[in-house]
């Protein structure tokens, strides 16, 4: 989640980065609640799955590929719980 937050910041998605940082910080204090919050990021329009990282109007290809892999891994980890 730390790397996902960093990538979001590179792509100027600060709100999303802060949300992930908050949920990561919440994990030790309320694991089930934090997991439900994280999984909630994956549903509907405007969700975590819709994010495309850009800089100066150009898509960040490598960063988007890495972010997509991390996003999938995070979802899979949360679903195993």
mmCIF file of the N, C-alpha and C atoms, coordinates in Angstrom:
data_MODEL
# 
_entry.id   MODEL 
# 
loop_
_atom_site.group_PDB 
_atom_site.id 
_atom_site.type_symbol 
_atom_site.label_atom_id 
_atom_site.label_alt_id 
_atom_site.label_comp_id 
_atom_site.label_asym_id 
_atom_site.label_entity_id 
_atom_site.label_seq_id 
_atom_site.pdbx_PDB_ins_code 
_atom_site.Cartn_x 
_atom_site.Cartn_y 
_atom_site.Cartn_z 
_atom_site.occupancy 
_atom_site.B_iso_or_equiv 
_atom_site.pdbx_formal_charge 
_atom_site.auth_seq_id 
_atom_site.auth_comp_id 
_atom_site.auth_asym_id 
_atom_site.auth_atom_id 
_atom_site.pdbx_PDB_model_num 
ATOM 1   N N  . UNK A 1 1  ? 0.820   -1.193  0.000   1.00 0.00 ? 1  UNK A N  1 
ATOM 2   C CA . UNK A 1 1  ? 0.000   0.000   0.000   1.00 0.00 ? 1  UNK A CA 1 
ATOM 3   C C  . UNK A 1 1  ? 0.865   1.258   0.000   1.00 0.00 ? 1  UNK A C  1 
ATOM 4   N N  . UNK A 1 2  ? 2.026   1.164   0.613   1.00 0.00 ? 2  UNK A N  1 
ATOM 5   C CA . UNK A 1 2  ? 2.932   2.308   0.626   1.00 0.00 ? 2  UNK A CA 1 
ATOM 6   C C  . UNK A 1 2  ? 3.366   2.671   -0.789  1.00 0.00 ? 2  UNK A C  1 
ATOM 7   N N  . UNK A 1 3  ? 3.715   1.660   -1.563  1.00 0.00 ? 3  UNK A N  1 
ATOM 8   C CA . UNK A 1 3  ? 4.134   1.920   -2.950  1.00 0.00 ? 3  UNK A CA 1 
ATOM 9   C C  . UNK A 1 3  ? 2.962   2.431   -3.780  1.00 0.00 ? 3  UNK A C  1 
ATOM 10  N N  . UNK A 1 4  ? 1.776   1.897   -3.555  1.00 0.00 ? 4  UNK A N  1 
ATOM 11  C CA . UNK A 1 4  ? 0.599   2.384   -4.274  1.00 0.00 ? 4  UNK A CA 1 
ATOM 12  C C  . UNK A 1 4  ? 0.386   3.865   -3.983  1.00 0.00 ? 4  UNK A C  1 
ATOM 13  N N  . UNK A 1 5  ? 0.523   4.250   -2.727  1.00 0.00 ? 5  UNK A N  1 
ATOM 14  C CA . UNK A 1 5  ? 0.368   5.660   -2.353  1.00 0.00 ? 5  UNK A CA 1 
ATOM 15  C C  . UNK A 1 5  ? 1.404   6.530   -3.049  1.00 0.00 ? 5  UNK A C  1 
ATOM 16  N N  . UNK A 1 6  ? 2.631   6.041   -3.101  1.00 0.00 ? 6  UNK A N  1 
ATOM 17  C CA . UNK A 1 6  ? 3.692   6.807   -3.768  1.00 0.00 ? 6  UNK A CA 1 
ATOM 18  C C  . UNK A 1 6  ? 3.379   6.984   -5.251  1.00 0.00 ? 6  UNK A C  1 
ATOM 19  N N  . UNK A 1 7  ? 2.915   5.935   -5.896  1.00 0.00 ? 7  UNK A N  1 
ATOM 20  C CA . UNK A 1 7  ? 2.564   6.029   -7.314  1.00 0.00 ? 7  UNK A CA 1 
ATOM 21  C C  . UNK A 1 7  ? 1.399   6.986   -7.528  1.00 0.00 ? 7  UNK A C  1 
ATOM 22  N N  . UNK A 1 8  ? 0.429   6.943   -6.641  1.00 0.00 ? 8  UNK A N  1 
ATOM 23  C CA . UNK A 1 8  ? -0.703  7.866   -6.745  1.00 0.00 ? 8  UNK A CA 1 
ATOM 24  C C  . UNK A 1 8  ? -0.233  9.315   -6.641  1.00 0.00 ? 8  UNK A C  1 
ATOM 25  N N  . UNK A 1 9  ? 0.719   9.565   -5.793  1.00 0.00 ? 9  UNK A N  1 
ATOM 26  C CA . UNK A 1 9  ? 1.243   10.929  -5.662  1.00 0.00 ? 9  UNK A CA 1 
ATOM 27  C C  . UNK A 1 9  ? 1.993   11.361  -6.924  1.00 0.00 ? 9  UNK A C  1 
ATOM 28  N N  . UNK A 1 10 ? 2.724   10.441  -7.527  1.00 0.00 ? 10 UNK A N  1 
ATOM 29  C CA . UNK A 1 10 ? 3.413   10.749  -8.788  1.00 0.00 ? 10 UNK A CA 1 
ATOM 30  C C  . UNK A 1 10 ? 2.395   11.173  -9.836  1.00 0.00 ? 10 UNK A C  1 
ATOM 31  N N  . UNK A 1 11 ? 1.234   10.516  -9.832  1.00 0.00 ? 11 UNK A N  1 
ATOM 32  C CA . UNK A 1 11 ? 0.181   10.828  -10.789 1.00 0.00 ? 11 UNK A CA 1 
ATOM 33  C C  . UNK A 1 11 ? -0.795  11.885  -10.309 1.00 0.00 ? 11 UNK A C  1 
ATOM 34  N N  . UNK A 1 12 ? -0.415  12.631  -9.257  1.00 0.00 ? 12 UNK A N  1 
ATOM 35  C CA . UNK A 1 12 ? -1.226  13.730  -8.717  1.00 0.00 ? 12 UNK A CA 1 
ATOM 36  C C  . UNK A 1 12 ? -2.596  13.293  -8.213  1.00 0.00 ? 12 UNK A C  1 
ATOM 37  N N  . UNK A 1 13 ? -2.673  12.089  -7.673  1.00 0.00 ? 13 UNK A N  1 
ATOM 38  C CA . UNK A 1 13 ? -3.914  11.568  -7.094  1.00 0.00 ? 13 UNK A CA 1 
ATOM 39  C C  . UNK A 1 13 ? -3.765  11.582  -5.570  1.00 0.00 ? 13 UNK A C  1 
ATOM 40  N N  . UNK A 1 14 ? -3.605  12.782  -5.033  1.00 0.00 ? 14 UNK A N  1 
ATOM 41  C CA . UNK A 1 14 ? -3.284  12.937  -3.616  1.00 0.00 ? 14 UNK A CA 1 
ATOM 42  C C  . UNK A 1 14 ? -4.397  12.456  -2.691  1.00 0.00 ? 14 UNK A C  1 
ATOM 43  N N  . UNK A 1 15 ? -5.646  12.691  -3.057  1.00 0.00 ? 15 UNK A N  1 
ATOM 44  C CA . UNK A 1 15 ? -6.760  12.239  -2.222  1.00 0.00 ? 15 UNK A CA 1 
ATOM 45  C C  . UNK A 1 15 ? -6.761  10.725  -2.080  1.00 0.00 ? 15 UNK A C  1 
ATOM 46  N N  . UNK A 1 16 ? -6.544  10.049  -3.188  1.00 0.00 ? 16 UNK A N  1 
ATOM 47  C CA . UNK A 1 16 ? -6.488  8.590   -3.159  1.00 0.00 ? 16 UNK A CA 1 
ATOM 48  C C  . UNK A 1 16 ? -5.300  8.118   -2.326  1.00 0.00 ? 16 UNK A C  1 
ATOM 49  N N  . UNK A 1 17 ? -4.165  8.765   -2.470  1.00 0.00 ? 17 UNK A N  1 
ATOM 50  C CA . UNK A 1 17 ? -2.971  8.393   -1.706  1.00 0.00 ? 17 UNK A CA 1 
ATOM 51  C C  . UNK A 1 17 ? -3.225  8.551   -0.211  1.00 0.00 ? 17 UNK A C  1 
ATOM 52  N N  . UNK A 1 18 ? -3.845  9.643   0.173   1.00 0.00 ? 18 UNK A N  1 
ATOM 53  C CA . UNK A 1 18 ? -4.134  9.877   1.588   1.00 0.00 ? 18 UNK A CA 1 
ATOM 54  C C  . UNK A 1 18 ? -5.111  8.846   2.128   1.00 0.00 ? 18 UNK A C  1 
ATOM 55  N N  . UNK A 1 19 ? -6.082  8.470   1.316   1.00 0.00 ? 19 UNK A N  1 
ATOM 56  C CA . UNK A 1 19 ? -7.053  7.463   1.748   1.00 0.00 ? 19 UNK A CA 1 
ATOM 57  C C  . UNK A 1 19 ? -6.356  6.119   1.977   1.00 0.00 ? 19 UNK A C  1 
ATOM 58  N N  . UNK A 1 20 ? -5.505  5.713   1.049   1.00 0.00 ? 20 UNK A N  1 
ATOM 59  C CA . UNK A 1 20 ? -4.765  4.458   1.233   1.00 0.00 ? 20 UNK A CA 1 
ATOM 60  C C  . UNK A 1 20 ? -3.860  4.527   2.456   1.00 0.00 ? 20 UNK A C  1 
ATOM 61  N N  . UNK A 1 21 ? -3.197  5.654   2.653   1.00 0.00 ? 21 UNK A N  1 
ATOM 62  C CA . UNK A 1 21 ? -2.342  5.820   3.830   1.00 0.00 ? 21 UNK A CA 1 
ATOM 63  C C  . UNK A 1 21 ? -3.151  5.672   5.110   1.00 0.00 ? 21 UNK A C  1 
ATOM 64  N N  . UNK A 1 22 ? -4.336  6.247   5.131   1.00 0.00 ? 22 UNK A N  1 
ATOM 65  C CA . UNK A 1 22 ? -5.184  6.161   6.319   1.00 0.00 ? 22 UNK A CA 1 
ATOM 66  C C  . UNK A 1 22 ? -5.617  4.723   6.586   1.00 0.00 ? 22 UNK A C  1 
ATOM 67  N N  . UNK A 1 23 ? -6.047  4.022   5.565   1.00 0.00 ? 23 UNK A N  1 
ATOM 68  C CA . UNK A 1 23 ? -6.482  2.633   5.744   1.00 0.00 ? 23 UNK A CA 1 
ATOM 69  C C  . UNK A 1 23 ? -5.318  1.747   6.172   1.00 0.00 ? 23 UNK A C  1 
ATOM 70  N N  . UNK A 1 24 ? -4.144  2.002   5.637   1.00 0.00 ? 24 UNK A N  1 
ATOM 71  C CA . UNK A 1 24 ? -2.953  1.249   6.049   1.00 0.00 ? 24 UNK A CA 1 
ATOM 72  C C  . UNK A 1 24 ? -2.661  1.496   7.524   1.00 0.00 ? 24 UNK A C  1 
ATOM 73  N N  . UNK A 1 25 ? -2.777  2.735   7.950   1.00 0.00 ? 25 UNK A N  1 
ATOM 74  C CA . UNK A 1 25 ? -2.544  3.078   9.354   1.00 0.00 ? 25 UNK A CA 1 
ATOM 75  C C  . UNK A 1 25 ? -3.608  2.463   10.260  1.00 0.00 ? 25 UNK A C  1 
ATOM 76  N N  . UNK A 1 26 ? -4.819  2.281   9.740   1.00 0.00 ? 26 UNK A N  1 
ATOM 77  C CA . UNK A 1 26 ? -5.917  1.714   10.527  1.00 0.00 ? 26 UNK A CA 1 
ATOM 78  C C  . UNK A 1 26 ? -5.804  0.203   10.714  1.00 0.00 ? 26 UNK A C  1 
ATOM 79  N N  . UNK A 1 27 ? -5.067  -0.476  9.848   1.00 0.00 ? 27 UNK A N  1 
ATOM 80  C CA . UNK A 1 27 ? -5.011  -1.941  9.890   1.00 0.00 ? 27 UNK A CA 1 
ATOM 81  C C  . UNK A 1 27 ? -4.674  -2.518  11.267  1.00 0.00 ? 27 UNK A C  1 
ATOM 82  N N  . UNK A 1 28 ? -3.652  -2.040  11.963  1.00 0.00 ? 28 UNK A N  1 
ATOM 83  C CA . UNK A 1 28 ? -3.338  -2.635  13.265  1.00 0.00 ? 28 UNK A CA 1 
ATOM 84  C C  . UNK A 1 28 ? -4.407  -2.391  14.334  1.00 0.00 ? 28 UNK A C  1 
ATOM 85  N N  . UNK A 1 29 ? -5.238  -1.400  14.145  1.00 0.00 ? 29 UNK A N  1 
ATOM 86  C CA . UNK A 1 29 ? -6.206  -1.014  15.168  1.00 0.00 ? 29 UNK A CA 1 
ATOM 87  C C  . UNK A 1 29 ? -7.600  -1.577  14.921  1.00 0.00 ? 29 UNK A C  1 
ATOM 88  N N  . UNK A 1 30 ? -7.917  -1.887  13.698  1.00 0.00 ? 30 UNK A N  1 
ATOM 89  C CA . UNK A 1 30 ? -9.231  -2.420  13.356  1.00 0.00 ? 30 UNK A CA 1 
ATOM 90  C C  . UNK A 1 30 ? -9.151  -3.149  12.031  1.00 0.00 ? 30 UNK A C  1 
ATOM 91  N N  . UNK A 1 31 ? -8.546  -4.322  12.074  1.00 0.00 ? 31 UNK A N  1 
ATOM 92  C CA . UNK A 1 31 ? -8.221  -5.062  10.861  1.00 0.00 ? 31 UNK A CA 1 
ATOM 93  C C  . UNK A 1 31 ? -9.440  -5.287  9.970   1.00 0.00 ? 31 UNK A C  1 
ATOM 94  N N  . UNK A 1 32 ? -10.515 -5.824  10.534  1.00 0.00 ? 32 UNK A N  1 
ATOM 95  C CA . UNK A 1 32 ? -11.704 -6.123  9.725   1.00 0.00 ? 32 UNK A CA 1 
ATOM 96  C C  . UNK A 1 32 ? -12.307 -4.864  9.128   1.00 0.00 ? 32 UNK A C  1 
ATOM 97  N N  . UNK A 1 33 ? -12.368 -3.810  9.922   1.00 0.00 ? 33 UNK A N  1 
ATOM 98  C CA . UNK A 1 33 ? -12.920 -2.550  9.419   1.00 0.00 ? 33 UNK A CA 1 
ATOM 99  C C  . UNK A 1 33 ? -12.051 -1.992  8.297   1.00 0.00 ? 33 UNK A C  1 
ATOM 100 N N  . UNK A 1 34 ? -10.747 -2.002  8.496   1.00 0.00 ? 34 UNK A N  1 
ATOM 101 C CA . UNK A 1 34 ? -9.835  -1.479  7.468   1.00 0.00 ? 34 UNK A CA 1 
ATOM 102 C C  . UNK A 1 34 ? -9.941  -2.298  6.186   1.00 0.00 ? 34 UNK A C  1 
ATOM 103 N N  . UNK A 1 35 ? -10.049 -3.620  6.313   1.00 0.00 ? 35 UNK A N  1 
ATOM 104 C CA . UNK A 1 35 ? -10.211 -4.459  5.123   1.00 0.00 ? 35 UNK A CA 1 
ATOM 105 C C  . UNK A 1 35 ? -11.491 -4.119  4.379   1.00 0.00 ? 35 UNK A C  1 
ATOM 106 N N  . UNK A 1 36 ? -12.567 -3.909  5.105   1.00 0.00 ? 36 UNK A N  1 
ATOM 107 C CA . UNK A 1 36 ? -13.826 -3.564  4.430   1.00 0.00 ? 36 UNK A CA 1 
ATOM 108 C C  . UNK A 1 36 ? -13.717 -2.207  3.743   1.00 0.00 ? 36 UNK A C  1 
ATOM 109 N N  . UNK A 1 37 ? -13.005 -1.278  4.345   1.00 0.00 ? 37 UNK A N  1 
ATOM 110 C CA . UNK A 1 37 ? -12.788 0.026   3.725   1.00 0.00 ? 37 UNK A CA 1 
ATOM 111 C C  . UNK A 1 37 ? -11.963 -0.114  2.442   1.00 0.00 ? 37 UNK A C  1 
ATOM 112 N N  . UNK A 1 38 ? -10.918 -0.911  2.507   1.00 0.00 ? 38 UNK A N  1 
ATOM 113 C CA . UNK A 1 38 ? -10.067 -1.122  1.333   1.00 0.00 ? 38 UNK A CA 1 
ATOM 114 C C  . UNK A 1 38 ? -10.870 -1.765  0.211   1.00 0.00 ? 38 UNK A C  1 
ATOM 115 N N  . UNK A 1 39 ? -11.612 -2.812  0.525   1.00 0.00 ? 39 UNK A N  1 
ATOM 116 C CA . UNK A 1 39 ? -12.410 -3.488  -0.501  1.00 0.00 ? 39 UNK A CA 1 
ATOM 117 C C  . UNK A 1 39 ? -13.467 -2.565  -1.084  1.00 0.00 ? 39 UNK A C  1 
ATOM 118 N N  . UNK A 1 40 ? -13.953 -1.632  -0.288  1.00 0.00 ? 40 UNK A N  1 
ATOM 119 C CA . UNK A 1 40 ? -14.932 -0.664  -0.772  1.00 0.00 ? 40 UNK A CA 1 
ATOM 120 C C  . UNK A 1 40 ? -14.377 0.261   -1.846  1.00 0.00 ? 40 UNK A C  1 
ATOM 121 N N  . UNK A 1 41 ? -13.064 0.376   -1.916  1.00 0.00 ? 41 UNK A N  1 
ATOM 122 C CA . UNK A 1 41 ? -12.433 1.220   -2.936  1.00 0.00 ? 41 UNK A CA 1 
ATOM 123 C C  . UNK A 1 41 ? -12.542 0.624   -4.333  1.00 0.00 ? 41 UNK A C  1 
ATOM 124 N N  . UNK A 1 42 ? -12.882 -0.655  -4.408  1.00 0.00 ? 42 UNK A N  1 
ATOM 125 C CA . UNK A 1 42 ? -12.869 -1.364  -5.682  1.00 0.00 ? 42 UNK A CA 1 
ATOM 126 C C  . UNK A 1 42 ? -14.211 -1.373  -6.404  1.00 0.00 ? 42 UNK A C  1 
ATOM 127 N N  . UNK A 1 43 ? -15.267 -0.847  -5.824  1.00 0.00 ? 43 UNK A N  1 
ATOM 128 C CA . UNK A 1 43 ? -16.572 -0.972  -6.459  1.00 0.00 ? 43 UNK A CA 1 
ATOM 129 C C  . UNK A 1 43 ? -17.093 0.309   -7.062  1.00 0.00 ? 43 UNK A C  1 
ATOM 130 N N  . UNK A 1 44 ? -17.839 0.168   -8.148  1.00 0.00 ? 44 UNK A N  1 
ATOM 131 C CA . UNK A 1 44 ? -18.553 1.290   -8.737  1.00 0.00 ? 44 UNK A CA 1 
ATOM 132 C C  . UNK A 1 44 ? -17.702 2.203   -9.599  1.00 0.00 ? 44 UNK A C  1 
ATOM 133 N N  . UNK A 1 45 ? -18.391 3.211   -10.140 1.00 0.00 ? 45 UNK A N  1 
ATOM 134 C CA . UNK A 1 45 ? -17.705 4.205   -10.978 1.00 0.00 ? 45 UNK A CA 1 
ATOM 135 C C  . UNK A 1 45 ? -16.825 5.089   -10.109 1.00 0.00 ? 45 UNK A C  1 
ATOM 136 N N  . UNK A 1 46 ? -15.721 5.513   -10.665 1.00 0.00 ? 46 UNK A N  1 
ATOM 137 C CA . UNK A 1 46 ? -14.808 6.372   -9.922  1.00 0.00 ? 46 UNK A CA 1 
ATOM 138 C C  . UNK A 1 46 ? -14.070 5.630   -8.826  1.00 0.00 ? 46 UNK A C  1 
ATOM 139 N N  . UNK A 1 47 ? -13.898 4.340   -9.005  1.00 0.00 ? 47 UNK A N  1 
ATOM 140 C CA . UNK A 1 47 ? -13.249 3.524   -7.988  1.00 0.00 ? 47 UNK A CA 1 
ATOM 141 C C  . UNK A 1 47 ? -11.742 3.420   -8.244  1.00 0.00 ? 47 UNK A C  1 
ATOM 142 N N  . UNK A 1 48 ? -11.095 2.721   -7.363  1.00 0.00 ? 48 UNK A N  1 
ATOM 143 C CA . UNK A 1 48 ? -9.653  2.518   -7.472  1.00 0.00 ? 48 UNK A CA 1 
ATOM 144 C C  . UNK A 1 48 ? -9.288  1.855   -8.800  1.00 0.00 ? 48 UNK A C  1 
ATOM 145 N N  . UNK A 1 49 ? -10.180 1.039   -9.319  1.00 0.00 ? 49 UNK A N  1 
ATOM 146 C CA . UNK A 1 49 ? -9.899  0.342   -10.581 1.00 0.00 ? 49 UNK A CA 1 
ATOM 147 C C  . UNK A 1 49 ? -9.969  1.262   -11.793 1.00 0.00 ? 49 UNK A C  1 
ATOM 148 N N  . UNK A 1 50 ? -10.530 2.445   -11.632 1.00 0.00 ? 50 UNK A N  1 
ATOM 149 C CA . UNK A 1 50 ? -10.651 3.397   -12.742 1.00 0.00 ? 50 UNK A CA 1 
ATOM 150 C C  . UNK A 1 50 ? -9.471  4.360   -12.851 1.00 0.00 ? 50 UNK A C  1 
ATOM 151 N N  . UNK A 1 51 ? -8.581  4.321   -11.896 1.00 0.00 ? 51 UNK A N  1 
ATOM 152 C CA . UNK A 1 51 ? -7.494  5.307   -11.853 1.00 0.00 ? 51 UNK A CA 1 
ATOM 153 C C  . UNK A 1 51 ? -6.477  5.070   -12.964 1.00 0.00 ? 51 UNK A C  1 
ATOM 154 N N  . UNK A 1 52 ? -6.154  6.146   -13.659 1.00 0.00 ? 52 UNK A N  1 
ATOM 155 C CA . UNK A 1 52 ? -5.063  6.168   -14.634 1.00 0.00 ? 52 UNK A CA 1 
ATOM 156 C C  . UNK A 1 52 ? -4.153  7.319   -14.222 1.00 0.00 ? 52 UNK A C  1 
ATOM 157 N N  . UNK A 1 53 ? -2.891  7.022   -14.067 1.00 0.00 ? 53 UNK A N  1 
ATOM 158 C CA . UNK A 1 53 ? -1.922  8.023   -13.627 1.00 0.00 ? 53 UNK A CA 1 
ATOM 159 C C  . UNK A 1 53 ? -1.387  8.813   -14.815 1.00 0.00 ? 53 UNK A C  1 
ATOM 160 N N  . UNK A 1 54 ? -1.414  10.130  -14.676 1.00 0.00 ? 54 UNK A N  1 
ATOM 161 C CA . UNK A 1 54 ? -0.939  11.050  -15.712 1.00 0.00 ? 54 UNK A CA 1 
ATOM 162 C C  . UNK A 1 54 ? 0.034   12.045  -15.100 1.00 0.00 ? 54 UNK A C  1 
ATOM 163 N N  . UNK A 1 55 ? 0.903   12.569  -15.923 1.00 0.00 ? 55 UNK A N  1 
ATOM 164 C CA . UNK A 1 55 ? 1.754   13.692  -15.549 1.00 0.00 ? 55 UNK A CA 1 
ATOM 165 C C  . UNK A 1 55 ? 1.849   14.602  -16.765 1.00 0.00 ? 55 UNK A C  1 
ATOM 166 N N  . UNK A 1 56 ? 1.493   15.846  -16.584 1.00 0.00 ? 56 UNK A N  1 
ATOM 167 C CA . UNK A 1 56 ? 1.507   16.828  -17.674 1.00 0.00 ? 56 UNK A CA 1 
ATOM 168 C C  . UNK A 1 56 ? 0.707   16.353  -18.888 1.00 0.00 ? 56 UNK A C  1 
ATOM 169 N N  . UNK A 1 57 ? -0.421  15.705  -18.615 1.00 0.00 ? 57 UNK A N  1 
ATOM 170 C CA . UNK A 1 57 ? -1.308  15.266  -19.686 1.00 0.00 ? 57 UNK A CA 1 
ATOM 171 C C  . UNK A 1 57 ? -0.897  13.989  -20.394 1.00 0.00 ? 57 UNK A C  1 
ATOM 172 N N  . UNK A 1 58 ? 0.165   13.356  -19.932 1.00 0.00 ? 58 UNK A N  1 
ATOM 173 C CA . UNK A 1 58 ? 0.650   12.129  -20.562 1.00 0.00 ? 58 UNK A CA 1 
ATOM 174 C C  . UNK A 1 58 ? 0.512   10.963  -19.585 1.00 0.00 ? 58 UNK A C  1 
ATOM 175 N N  . UNK A 1 59 ? -0.039  9.843   -20.052 1.00 0.00 ? 59 UNK A N  1 
ATOM 176 C CA . UNK A 1 59 ? -0.150  8.679   -19.162 1.00 0.00 ? 59 UNK A CA 1 
ATOM 177 C C  . UNK A 1 59 ? 1.232   8.145   -18.801 1.00 0.00 ? 59 UNK A C  1 
ATOM 178 N N  . UNK A 1 60 ? 1.361   7.760   -17.561 1.00 0.00 ? 60 UNK A N  1 
ATOM 179 C CA . UNK A 1 60 ? 2.615   7.204   -17.050 1.00 0.00 ? 60 UNK A CA 1 
ATOM 180 C C  . UNK A 1 60 ? 2.561   5.684   -17.217 1.00 0.00 ? 60 UNK A C  1 
ATOM 181 N N  . UNK A 1 61 ? 3.059   5.191   -18.322 1.00 0.00 ? 61 UNK A N  1 
ATOM 182 C CA . UNK A 1 61 ? 2.900   3.787   -18.698 1.00 0.00 ? 61 UNK A CA 1 
ATOM 183 C C  . UNK A 1 61 ? 3.471   2.839   -17.643 1.00 0.00 ? 61 UNK A C  1 
ATOM 184 N N  . UNK A 1 62 ? 4.723   2.994   -17.297 1.00 0.00 ? 62 UNK A N  1 
ATOM 185 C CA . UNK A 1 62 ? 5.348   2.084   -16.329 1.00 0.00 ? 62 UNK A CA 1 
ATOM 186 C C  . UNK A 1 62 ? 4.666   2.160   -14.974 1.00 0.00 ? 62 UNK A C  1 
ATOM 187 N N  . UNK A 1 63 ? 4.370   3.364   -14.530 1.00 0.00 ? 63 UNK A N  1 
ATOM 188 C CA . UNK A 1 63 ? 3.722   3.556   -13.241 1.00 0.00 ? 63 UNK A CA 1 
ATOM 189 C C  . UNK A 1 63 ? 2.313   2.962   -13.242 1.00 0.00 ? 63 UNK A C  1 
ATOM 190 N N  . UNK A 1 64 ? 1.586   3.134   -14.338 1.00 0.00 ? 64 UNK A N  1 
ATOM 191 C CA . UNK A 1 64 ? 0.249   2.552   -14.428 1.00 0.00 ? 64 UNK A CA 1 
ATOM 192 C C  . UNK A 1 64 ? 0.300   1.031   -14.405 1.00 0.00 ? 64 UNK A C  1 
ATOM 193 N N  . UNK A 1 65 ? 1.266   0.452   -15.087 1.00 0.00 ? 65 UNK A N  1 
ATOM 194 C CA . UNK A 1 65 ? 1.407   -1.004  -15.079 1.00 0.00 ? 65 UNK A CA 1 
ATOM 195 C C  . UNK A 1 65 ? 1.727   -1.520  -13.682 1.00 0.00 ? 65 UNK A C  1 
ATOM 196 N N  . UNK A 1 66 ? 2.645   -0.853  -13.009 1.00 0.00 ? 66 UNK A N  1 
ATOM 197 C CA . UNK A 1 66 ? 2.994   -1.254  -11.643 1.00 0.00 ? 66 UNK A CA 1 
ATOM 198 C C  . UNK A 1 66 ? 1.804   -1.075  -10.716 1.00 0.00 ? 66 UNK A C  1 
ATOM 199 N N  . UNK A 1 67 ? 1.110   0.049   -10.853 1.00 0.00 ? 67 UNK A N  1 
ATOM 200 C CA . UNK A 1 67 ? -0.046  0.306   -10.001 1.00 0.00 ? 67 UNK A CA 1 
ATOM 201 C C  . UNK A 1 67 ? -1.120  -0.761  -10.213 1.00 0.00 ? 67 UNK A C  1 
ATOM 202 N N  . UNK A 1 68 ? -1.357  -1.145  -11.451 1.00 0.00 ? 68 UNK A N  1 
ATOM 203 C CA . UNK A 1 68 ? -2.363  -2.172  -11.748 1.00 0.00 ? 68 UNK A CA 1 
ATOM 204 C C  . UNK A 1 68 ? -2.000  -3.499  -11.087 1.00 0.00 ? 68 UNK A C  1 
ATOM 205 N N  . UNK A 1 69 ? -0.732  -3.864  -11.129 1.00 0.00 ? 69 UNK A N  1 
ATOM 206 C CA . UNK A 1 69 ? -0.290  -5.105  -10.480 1.00 0.00 ? 69 UNK A CA 1 
ATOM 207 C C  . UNK A 1 69 ? -0.489  -5.035  -8.973  1.00 0.00 ? 69 UNK A C  1 
ATOM 208 N N  . UNK A 1 70 ? -0.102  -3.927  -8.373  1.00 0.00 ? 70 UNK A N  1 
ATOM 209 C CA . UNK A 1 70 ? -0.256  -3.768  -6.927  1.00 0.00 ? 70 UNK A CA 1 
ATOM 210 C C  . UNK A 1 70 ? -1.722  -3.731  -6.522  1.00 0.00 ? 70 UNK A C  1 
ATOM 211 N N  . UNK A 1 71 ? -2.540  -3.081  -7.308  1.00 0.00 ? 71 UNK A N  1 
ATOM 212 C CA . UNK A 1 71 ? -3.978  -2.995  -7.038  1.00 0.00 ? 71 UNK A CA 1 
ATOM 213 C C  . UNK A 1 71 ? -4.597  -4.395  -7.034  1.00 0.00 ? 71 UNK A C  1 
ATOM 214 N N  . UNK A 1 72 ? -4.209  -5.213  -7.997  1.00 0.00 ? 72 UNK A N  1 
ATOM 215 C CA . UNK A 1 72 ? -4.713  -6.585  -8.060  1.00 0.00 ? 72 UNK A CA 1 
ATOM 216 C C  . UNK A 1 72 ? -4.229  -7.397  -6.870  1.00 0.00 ? 72 UNK A C  1 
ATOM 217 N N  . UNK A 1 73 ? -2.962  -7.273  -6.525  1.00 0.00 ? 73 UNK A N  1 
ATOM 218 C CA . UNK A 1 73 ? -2.410  -8.006  -5.377  1.00 0.00 ? 73 UNK A CA 1 
ATOM 219 C C  . UNK A 1 73 ? -3.091  -7.605  -4.081  1.00 0.00 ? 73 UNK A C  1 
ATOM 220 N N  . UNK A 1 74 ? -3.340  -6.319  -3.907  1.00 0.00 ? 74 UNK A N  1 
ATOM 221 C CA . UNK A 1 74 ? -4.013  -5.856  -2.696  1.00 0.00 ? 74 UNK A CA 1 
ATOM 222 C C  . UNK A 1 74 ? -5.411  -6.451  -2.605  1.00 0.00 ? 74 UNK A C  1 
ATOM 223 N N  . UNK A 1 75 ? -6.139  -6.432  -3.696  1.00 0.00 ? 75 UNK A N  1 
ATOM 224 C CA . UNK A 1 75 ? -7.486  -6.999  -3.711  1.00 0.00 ? 75 UNK A CA 1 
ATOM 225 C C  . UNK A 1 75 ? -7.453  -8.487  -3.353  1.00 0.00 ? 75 UNK A C  1 
ATOM 226 N N  . UNK A 1 76 ? -6.545  -9.216  -3.961  1.00 0.00 ? 76 UNK A N  1 
ATOM 227 C CA . UNK A 1 76 ? -6.433  -10.650 -3.691  1.00 0.00 ? 76 UNK A CA 1 
ATOM 228 C C  . UNK A 1 76 ? -6.095  -10.920 -2.231  1.00 0.00 ? 76 UNK A C  1 
ATOM 229 N N  . UNK A 1 77 ? -5.193  -10.135 -1.663  1.00 0.00 ? 77 UNK A N  1 
ATOM 230 C CA . UNK A 1 77 ? -4.845  -10.300 -0.248  1.00 0.00 ? 77 UNK A CA 1 
ATOM 231 C C  . UNK A 1 77 ? -6.040  -10.027 0.656   1.00 0.00 ? 77 UNK A C  1 
ATOM 232 N N  . UNK A 1 78 ? -6.780  -8.992  0.353   1.00 0.00 ? 78 UNK A N  1 
ATOM 233 C CA . UNK A 1 78 ? -7.954  -8.658  1.168   1.00 0.00 ? 78 UNK A CA 1 
ATOM 234 C C  . UNK A 1 78 ? -9.026  -9.740  1.064   1.00 0.00 ? 78 UNK A C  1 
ATOM 235 N N  . UNK A 1 79 ? -9.184  -10.312 -0.104  1.00 0.00 ? 79 UNK A N  1 
ATOM 236 C CA . UNK A 1 79 ? -10.203 -11.340 -0.302  1.00 0.00 ? 79 UNK A CA 1 
ATOM 237 C C  . UNK A 1 79 ? -9.846  -12.655 0.388   1.00 0.00 ? 79 UNK A C  1 
ATOM 238 N N  . UNK A 1 80 ? -8.579  -12.879 0.663   1.00 0.00 ? 80 UNK A N  1 
ATOM 239 C CA . UNK A 1 80 ? -8.156  -14.109 1.354   1.00 0.00 ? 80 UNK A CA 1 
ATOM 240 C C  . UNK A 1 80 ? -8.516  -14.092 2.826   1.00 0.00 ? 80 UNK A C  1 
ATOM 241 N N  . UNK A 1 81 ? -8.764  -12.933 3.353   1.00 0.00 ? 81 UNK A N  1 
ATOM 242 C CA . UNK A 1 81 ? -9.048  -12.810 4.793   1.00 0.00 ? 81 UNK A CA 1 
ATOM 243 C C  . UNK A 1 81 ? -10.374 -13.436 5.138   1.00 0.00 ? 81 UNK A C  1 
# 
